[in-house]
Amino acid sequence: MVARLFSGVLGIHPFHSQDVLVSEADPIAESDATDFSKNVSSCPGYSLNSLQESKFGLVAQLSLSGAPCNAFGTDFEDLTIQVTYETDSRLRVRIADSGNKQFTIPESVIARPPPPTTSFTHSSDLVFNYEPSPFSFWITRRSNPDATPLFDTRLSSLPKPPLAPVIPDDNSTALDGFPLVFEDQYLQLTSSLPLDANIYGLGEVIASSGFRRNVAFNGGSIQTLWARDIADPIDQNMYGNHPVYVEHRFNETTNEAQSHGVFLFSSSGADILLLTPPGASQSLVQYRMIGGVFDFYFFSGPTPHAVIEQYGALVGLPSWIPSWAFGFHLCRWGYISINETMEQVQAMRAANIPLEVMWNDIDLYHAFRDFTSDPVSFPGDAMRAFIQELASHNQHYIPILDAAVPHPTNATDVYDPYIRGHELDTFVKNPDGSEYIGKVWPGYTVFPDWFANDTQQWWTESLKNWSDEGVEYSGIWLDMNEISSFCQGSCGTDADLSNTSVPFLLPGMPGALVTDYPECYDPSVSGPSGNVTVNGALTCTDRILHALLKRGEGAGGEQGVNLNAPPYAIHNGIGDLSINTLATNASHAGGFAELDVHNMWGMMEEKATHLALQQLQPGKRPVIIARSTFPSSGKWAGHWLGDNFSKWEYLYYNIQGILQFQIFQIPFVGADTCGFNGNTDEELCNRWMQLSAFVPFYRNHNERGALSQEPYRWDSVANASRTAIATRYTLLPYWTSLFANASLRGTPPVRALWYEFPTEAELFSVDKQFLVGADILVTPVLTPNVSTVEGIFPGRGEVTWRDYYTHKVVDGSSNGTATLSAPLGHINVHIRGGSALLLHANPGYTTTETREGPFSLLVSLESNEHAFGTAYIDDGVSNPPTESRNLTFSATAGQLAISSNGNFAVEQKLQQITILGVTANPTEVSVSGMTAENWQFIPELQKLVISNVALDLNGAQTVSW
């Protein structure tokens, strides 16, 4: 593994070219490095030879089949392919330059499972097939060898090139040919897909097409992989990078469905094209990378849950989440003092709206500097007292931690985190060895280098000192870690470091006031108030909303960009790869260039922070919420969906973001509730507070200078929030059980409807509803001015769905849809027939108070009078859990059996059991062999309620009726 090397220029001002130093021994075809054809039609591909098979797979050499084409770089003459059957469900296909000159992700950064010691070559459901010349390969299922391959790079399986631009306004989507291309600055590989395939994943992205990716409309779409600080754009690259997808295939003839997954293990900047050429009988996926190697993993599934679990087994399962993190979090950029922060805590309690975690944005800092608090507005002793007061009420505190570390302005400026980091040599460098100096909130800044030997020690020390000085955090919020810089190149080199201004006005300052009216409010009609109603009439106008909901053009629509780094210009939404981030020739310890490792910076910061918190808070589960993510981030952190907008369309986009990150094995995820950018309004915030109560991470947060949007600000929002949070806290045992399954097995807690009903094709594009686990169906209102919402109820009439609140059975139409009443303040939630949910009987103001109360059990019998459910219980804090208990609830033919296994002692009793679907009035009810006295039957709901049972959940119990 050899890093890229660059000449000793200081960053990039304003554009740059790379001087790639190549030794004579490198197995690269000779060419003039500036004379690239930028056309792959003449690329000869490769031929396979020197094949060696083993019980684990095969290794072979690939040799360039003709004259090098040097399309966007210099062709490698010799490659090595390694095929490994790693498990029965995971197959690895790695194609790399034989001299190992290209960058590969070190094991120290992302650990992978050890090589197999058992042979799976004849038991795996995945089969590697190949043609030697021109080399191509395809992956099939052993269980169905004649079916369309899962992945197929054969020229005979692809459309005949050349093809005009498939996306009409993007000339880069012209397809000159489909050879395997492996150059130092450009790699290309193409696979056919079924026509308009069901593809999910690839991100991070807000896709105008929804959770199901656009493969065919207007030619298809492009997923660009380059971490970028940008307020939630549509159809462009953004904070995180996840080159993994799930494909779902359904055979209408046999009514059978199977899912599989494909993961490219690479940190390279890239375009992944999902295209359908006009008139083609198939679609395709094409990988275009500007470095690295091809390192593919294929997952056999065959269910979507299994694919996601198999991906988690490779990159790492999600970290354990403490129970308190499922509470409600409150933050804003603009709480300018500890007093204002404390006022929010007091106001929330006065309104009786549960608040679990209080946050501060960069207002906390002294001069915007990491690891500080302002000595006037957030003095350390006062912060310590405030946080300890929160703790005394079972509440928590999380501060922000930005990625950039301020560089001192002069010799008298004493800033210990920089001084210590400089001593330990922990910062990113220019190619000449000097410190790379960018610019962020505090002015000129340096950036931690996670490859340096002592950066972990320095980071841990800095976090400890911060806490010791009064900011006694319970968790950490990592922002700006794409990594973000406000200037291009090492702009602080030889600059006046005392100039700490940023190159734009902050929101709320004169000249940058957030004065826009809430979305769809027309002051010419309704006056200047901005209220959701005026004289009893709703003020939202469809005319304005329609204009705002226009779809974005996408990254491919940005013409004439100049990326200037590698000759192939990926579709970076802002153009040059070094804008708003580090220059691509910035240098990391070990000689690694930023160009190769850029996409991993955020994940490496999350890992370092997680390891630091494990050391500083031993035995406790770290809580970290981060913006930029990469494969394996879920082992270390959760994610919020970034700087979204206070618009109805972003309320909808919230759902696809949650679903994406379940695939990415970062399940603890949520959006800024009510929106971050711009001014929200009462109706939007009402609906959003309800929706977010049913997603994993629940935080209200908005920008400086915008209208305040804490849930107590409007009576209707306060009422909706109290109801939604009470329901959420009632469901905490369900949430913690789902996340235990995620941490143990990688099972996604939040699911698209088709995950549970994979043969119902009408569900494949549904992303305005979602499932929490297998049993809770959420149908939110996503548009203004409505009091009903359309919902689809999976199962095609074979599954019973009951209203979670009223327990009434849904009376759906023949196609499974229903119009549901949805007045402002109500979100529709339904429970699936055949489920059994352990609940908290008495939701309290905090999760701790809630957990101290008794349990209840809600059983929803299916028409066959069966139901089943499980629950996981532990102390909610220990990392990893040392003691736990697993409960199983199984109901059939008038009897409920509860089994209990584990070593955790459950102190709270099961106080009440509600059974839905009881078809006849019981003549007798017994609990653990004793006749029950306190029970009630409600015939119109087929509902049996057994109260005051006080069952011990540490042993087996039975209930009969």
Sequence and secondary structure as in RCSB ss.txt:
>XXXX:A:sequence
MVARLFSGVLGIHPFHSQDVLVSEADPIAESDATDFSKNVSSCPGYSLNSLQESKFGLVAQLSLSGAPCNAFGTD
FEDLTIQVTYETDSRLRVRIADSGNKQFTIPESVIARPPPPTTSFTHSSDLVFNYEPSPFSFWITRRSNPDATPL
FDTRLSSLPKPPLAPVIPDDNSTALDGFPLVFEDQYLQLTSSLPLDANIYGLGEVIASSGFRRNVAFNGGSIQTL
WARDIADPIDQNMYGNHPVYVEHRFNETTNEAQSHGVFLFSSSGADILLLTPPGASQSLVQYRMIGGVFDFYFFS
GPTPHAVIEQYGALVGLPSWIPSWAFGFHLCRWGYISINETMEQVQAMRAANIPLEVMWNDIDLYHAFRDFTSDP
VSFPGDAMRAFIQELASHNQHYIPILDAAVPHPTNATDVYDPYIRGHELDTFVKNPDGSEYIGKVWPGYTVFPDW
FANDTQQWWTESLKNWSDEGVEYSGIWLDMNEISSFCQGSCGTDADLSNTSVPFLLPGMPGALVTDYPECYDPSV
SGPSGNVTVNGALTCTDRILHALLKRGEGAGGEQGVNLNAPPYAIHNGIGDLSINTLATNASHAGGFAELDVHNM
WGMMEEKATHLALQQLQPGKRPVIIARSTFPSSGKWAGHWLGDNFSKWEYLYYNIQGILQFQIFQIPFVGADTCG
FNGNTDEELCNRWMQLSAFVPFYRNHNERGALSQEPYRWDSVANASRTAIATRYTLLPYWTSLFANASLRGTPPV
RALWYEFPTEAELFSVDKQFLVGADILVTPVLTPNVSTVEGIFPGRGEVTWRDYYTHKVVDGSSNGTATLSAPLG
HINVHIRGGSALLLHANPGYTTTETREGPFSLLVSLESNEHAFGTAYIDDGVSNPPTESRNLTFSATAGQLAISS
NGNFAVEQKLQQITILGVTANPTEVSVSGMTAENWQFIPELQKLVISNVALDLNGAQTVSW
>XXXX:A:secstr
       S  S SS         TTS B    TT      TT   EEEEEEEEETTEEEEEEEE SS   SSS B
BSEEEEEEEE SSSEEEEEEEETT  S    TTTS      SS  TTT SEEEEEEETTEEEEEEETTBTTS  S
EE  GGGS  S B  SSTT GGG B     EEBSS EEEEEEE TT EEEEEES   TT SB  SSGGGEEEEEE
     S  SSS  S  EEEEEEEEEETTTTEEEEEEEEE   S EEEEEE  TT SSEEEEEEESSS EEEEEE 
 SSHHHHHHHHHHHH       GGGGS EE  TT  SHHHHHHHHHHHHHTT    EEEE GGGSSTT TT   T
TTS HHHHHHHHHHHHHTT EEEEEEES EE  SSTT   HHHHHHHHTT B B TTSSB  EEETTEEEE B T
TSTTHHHHHHHHHHHHHHTT   SSEEEESTTT  SSSSSTTTTS TT    SS  TTSTT       TTB HHH
H SS  SEETTEE B HHHHHHHT     GGG TT    SSSS    TTSSTTTTS  TT B GGG BHHHHGGG
HHHHHHHHHHHHHHHHSTTB   EEESS  TTGGGT EEE  S BSSHHHHHHHHHHHHHHHHTT  SEE EET 
SBS   HHHHHHHHHHHTTSSS EE   TTS    GGGSHHHHHHHHHHHHHHHHTHHHHHHHHHHHHHH   SE
E HHHH TT GGGTT  SSEEETTTEEEE   SSS SEEEEE TTTTSS EEETTT  B    TTSEEEEE  TT
  EEEEETTEEEEEESS  SSHHHHHHS EEEEEE  TTS EEEEEEE  S BSS SS EEEEEEEETTEEEEEE
EES    S EEEEEEE   S  S  EETTEE  SEEEEGGGTEEEE    B TTS EEEE 
